[in-house]
Amino acid sequence: SQEAVDKFEKLLASKYKYKKLANLGFGESDSKRATFLNQVITLKDGKPRVLEVEADSRHAEIIVADLGLQNSRGIDAPAAKLSTEQQMIDSKSPLLERERCEKFRSLTMRGSYLAQDWIDLNEATKTLARSMSAPREASWERLMRFGKYLVKHPSLTRTFVQQNLSDKIRTLVDSDHAGCAVTRKSTTGMVSKLGSHTVKHRSNMQTTIALSSGESGFYALVKGFATALGMQSLLIDWGLHYTCEVASDSLAARGHVQRLSLRHTRS
């Protein structure tokens, strides 16, 4: 309610100096549009009501310009699945010279910032970031592919349609066992949802080397539960009580997490 918003604003003013960008809401005197950290937030009244969040596209424009791809043809995928042989060849490609090395690191971090809002960039930026310490020619080629994707898809708007209040946090996880041929490490992919709304997403390299697809799936499930419990704790602070559900297509991983003891688990 507006009364609660005014009360919170008064509390902020007693503790901090702050800037009020807008009073978003569906009332007649409320703002319907605001810009925060270059994200454009728009409210659309109707049946149902809609909230749109347009991601910051400025960094996408900078990446495309710095790579000289303004006149290039765009592509439909920011990263490609490489064979084991190609990964081994790429790992031995020449190191970048200092100037391109600095540009690679700068543009990779811009891409990582974009990936906070663009779910389709998570895997590509994770792969690019793994080359930060010693970028190679193959790393630069992956960055160029990333830039060409942004040529075709320069912006992203997430749409949240009004829905009934959900009673559970649903997290979907998957793993790519030994997806990195060089380190033999696996990747955890994750999406957390409240009803039909995606509220969290990530793609992370697992720190432990899994010896089987079931083991990497187990690590993904544990990560999923940890994320869901963190969200559950935050929502409890807001007075909202949710149950957690984590879904995986790995039968072995689901079997492990449902055990009541480790008595028959093989190490």
N, C-alpha and C positions, 0 to 999 in steps of 0.2 A: 504494500500500500504506500501511497505518497507520504502518509504520516510516518511510516517506518523509515522511508528514505530520508525524510527531513531530520528524524532523530539521529540516524547514522551520520548524516552530514554534520550535525551539530557536535557529535562526539569526535569526528575527525578534526573539526576546526579547533577543538580544545587541546588537541595533541600535536597537530602538524600544520604546516603550510602546504596548501594543495591548490590545484587548478581544477575547476569543474568544467568539463568540456560540453556536457549536455545533460538534460534530464529526460532520458529515453523513456517512453511509455506510450500507451494507447489513448491517454486522455486528450482532450481538446487542446490544452495548453502545453502538452508534452512535445519534446523533440522527436522526430521520426527518423533522424539521420545524424550520425556522428562519426568523426574520424579519430581513431586511437592507435598510436604507433603505426600510422599509415594504413591501418585496416579501416575499411569503410563499413560501418554497421548500419543497417537499414531495417526499420520496422514497417511492415505492410499490414494494414488493418483489413479484415475481411473474414470470410468463413472458409477455411480456418485462417487464423492469423499466422503470419510468416516473419521470421527473423533471418536476414541475409548477412553474411560476413564475407566481404571481399578481401582476400589476402593482399598483403603488400606486394605490388607488382614492380616496384621501383628496383628492387634488387635483381629481378629477372631481366629487366631492361639493361642494367649495368653489366650483368654477366654476358648477355648477347653482344653488347657493344664492345666490351673488352676483348672478347674472342673474335671480333670482326665477322660476326655471322648475320649481320643485318639483312643481307641479300641472299642468305642461304635458304634452301628448302628444309622445312621442318620434318621431324620424324615422330612416330607415334609411341615410342618407348624410350624412357630416359636411360635405361641400362639394358645390357644383353646378357643372357646366360652363356658363359664361356665353357668350352670343353676343358677337361683336365690338361690336355696337351697344350691348349692355347694359354691357359693360366700359367703353366710352367715356362712357356716362351716369354710371356709378358713379364714375369718376375725377373728375367735376365736382360730385359731391354735397357738401353743406356739411361743413365741418370740425367735429369734436366739440368741445364745450366742455371746459374743463380737467378737471372732475371725472370725466366719462365717459372722457376721454382717458387719464387715469391708470389707471382701472379696466381699460380695454381693454388697455393694455400689461401690466398685472399678470396678467390672466387669459390673455393670449396666451402669456406665458412659462410659466405653469402648464401650458397645453396643449402647449407644446414639450417640457416635461419628460415629460409623459405619452407623447408620440410616440416617445420613445426605446424604449419597450416595445410600444406599440400601433402596429403597422405601418399600420393603416387611418387613422391620424391624420396621417401624414407630409405629405400634400399639403395638407390643410386648414390645418395649423399653418404650413406654408411660406407660404401665401397670406396668412394673418393677419399673420405677422411682417413681410411686405413693407410693411405699412401702419403700422408702429411709429412712424416719424418724424412722420407727419401722418395720424392716423386720421380717417376720414370716416364719415358716416352709413351709407354702403354697407358700410364695414368693420365697423361695429357689427352690421349685419344678418347679416353672415357669421359673426360671433362668436355671435350668438343661435342661428343654425342649428347651429353647432358644439356649443353647450350642449344643444340639443334632441336631438342625436345621443347625447350622454352620458346624457341622461335615459333613453333606451331601452337603451343599452349602457353601464351604469355601471362595469363591471369587465371584465377580460380575463385569462384564464389560458392561458399557452403550455404545451404538452405536448411533451416530448421523450421519444420511445420509444427504448429500447435498440436499436441497430442495429450492423451490422458496420462496422468502421473504413473510412471512405471513403479513396480515393487521390487525390481532386481537389477543388479549390475551384471551385464552379460559380457564376458571377455572371451574372444575367440583367438586361439593361438595355433601356430604351426611352426615347424622347424625344417631346416634344410640340412640334413645330416652331412657333415664333412664337405660342405659346399665350397670351402676354400681348399684347393688342391695343394697349396703351399704349406699352410699351417695345419690342415686337417680339422679346422674348427668349424662348428655349425652356426647357423643363424636362427634367431628367434624372431618371428613375425607376430605382431599382436594388434588387435583392435578391440577397444572397450566401448560398449554401447549402453545408453539409457533409453530403453524403448527402441525407436527407430533412429535415434540420433547417435552418431559416432562422436565421442567426447575425448578419446585418447587413442593414439596410434604410435607404433614404433617398430623399428627393425634394428636388432642389435646382434653383434657377434658374441657368441657364448664364450666365457673366459676359460671354461674347462673343456678339454678335448673329449668328446663323447665317443665311446667305442662301438655304439650301435645306434640305429635310428630310434629305437625305443628309449635309449638313455637321453638322446638329444630332445626327444619329445617330452620326456619327464622334466628336463631342465626348463623347457618352454612352459609347461604347465605350472611349475613352481613360480616362475617369473610372472605368469598370468595371475595366479592367486595373490602374490605379493602386491601387484598393481591394483587388483580389485579390492583388497583389504585396505590399501591406502586411500582409495576413493571412498570406500565405505566409512572410514574414520572421518574424512573431511565432511561428508554429507551428514553424519551424526552431529558434528559441530553446528550444522545448519538446521538441526531439528528434523532431519529426514532419515528414516530408517529403511535400509535396503538389505536384501540378501544378496549373496554373491553366487554366480554360476560361471564356471570356466569350461569351455568346450574345446575338444581336440579330436582329430581323426585318427590319432595313434592308439590302437588297442593296447599295446604294451605299456605305454605311458599311463593310460587310464587305469590299467590293472595295478601298476605300482602305487599310484596315489590312493587307491581304494583299499590297500592292505592296511590291516590294523597293527601289524608288526613287520619287522624285517627278517623274521625267522627263516622264510624260504626264499629270500632274495639273494640272488647270486651276485657276488662282488667281483 
